[in-house]
Amino acid sequence: MGLGPLAALTGAPQVPAAGPAAVAPAPAAAGRTFASVFSHAFQAVNGLQLGANAAAQQLATGGGTDLATAVIAAEKANLSLQLAVEVRNRVVSGYQQLMQMQV
């Protein structure tokens, strides 16, 4: 099982599903900070949202988009937004747990 959809969202390279022993740790990406990874991911989500809006507008105005294409674009945008919200929730939860730790 590869990480195709997730890799498109995060910009991470795809890793073949050959088992845990075959996966080597990836070297750190040069110049990629924590903030830049999230910024890139949210820009990708925004791009999917804008694409879904354009497809819906073309469908409503009788443009060259068919119903299936518009629905697929809207669902991709919806799923990517749900994933981004869940990742944000996990990051915020982790931060809150770190702040509650006693030193």
Summary of the structure (lengths in Angstrom):
residues: 103
radius of gyration: 17.9
end to end distance: 40.5
largest distance: 62.3
contacts: 213
relative contact order: 0.10
helix: 69%
strand: 0%
